[in-house]
Amino acid sequence: MTLVSVIIPTYDRPSFVEGAVETALEQTHDEIEVVIVCDPPVEETRAVLERYDDERVRPFYNDERLGIAASRNLAIARARGEYVCILDDDDRWDPGKVEKQLAVMETNPDCGVVYTGGLVRQNGRTVGIYTPSIRGEIYPEILARFDLKPYSSHMIRAECFETVGDYDTDFDCGEDWDLAIRIAREYEYEYVDEPLVVRHFHDSNVSAAAAIERSDRLHLELDGSADIFGRIWSKYRDEIDRRPDIERQLQYDRHLSWGWTEIERDNRRRALRYGWEATKNRPSPASLAICCFAVLGSSALDAVRSVRDTISHTQFDRVTDHRLAE
């Protein structure tokens, strides 16, 4: 049977990591190893992991803080499986996830990655759904946007790392997008169109924290910007410059992302500027919505979001009830 390595980087979150290990061990595919790499402090995390009397659970402890990219690289170096599954310590899987992905992977020899759909949960409620939509040869489109989420759904053929290299440790966030670009140059992507991963949003999410930890200086150009979009543009500048449509899309997504963040922070003038910049690159309901909410304020956004969440939660419950009744 095919060995699958599950890699879990973790940093000072012992209350999360046990659930991640359990969701990996509960897979219907039996040949699983779980490789955990812990950034310090590790004492409480070590106490949790050393309770496992299971040779499938293989924890490692860094002597110093290395960050998520370097920790993932160390886990990959120690992984022994033919396939590597990414799992963040606060995400959870459906029991059949790995088995369903293997079925797709083993019938598509040109495929480097199989990902799945997923749900976003916050405060016990479903607030978002990931629906996979792109497959096959996705380069160069992936230079413009990273539509392969949730990342904890990715099953990667181990040989990909030998072909394209490891995670770039110069990226303190966005390392997943960067690796996906390099894999997409050489391999095809496939997906399982089911919500097999649950992401939990909370205050200590790395991606959520990165979204607001940016300079207070208004920065409209990609050149010299230290955010994820700017780093992707800097690393792949020659490739993007040859494709003006890719650069426009990158600029659009960047200003859209920053615009929503500034609305959340109630920086209405700055949000309006980002919304306008997004609209110039590609007029859309989303870019125009930022401009509207920049004028109306974050309280109007909160009211709309409350209605959206209620509808989404109700629809999710109906779907779940229907599936349970079948």
Secondary structure, DSSP 8 states (H G I E B T S, - for coil): ---EEEEEEEES-HHHHHHHHHHHHT-SS--EEEEEEEES--HHHHHHHTT---TTEEEEE-SS---HHHHHHHHHHH--SSEEEE--TT-EE-TTHHHHHHHHHTT-TTEEEEEEEEEEEETTEEEEEE-----B--TTGGGT------GGG-EEETHHHHHH-S--TT-SS-HHHHHHHHHHHHSEEEEEEEEEEEEE--TT-HHHHHHH-S-SS----STT--SHHHHHHHHTHHHHHT-HHHHHHHHHHHHHHHHHHHHHTT-HHHHHHHHHHHHHH---HHHHHHHHHHHH-HHHHHHHHHHHHHHHHHHHHHHHHHHHH-
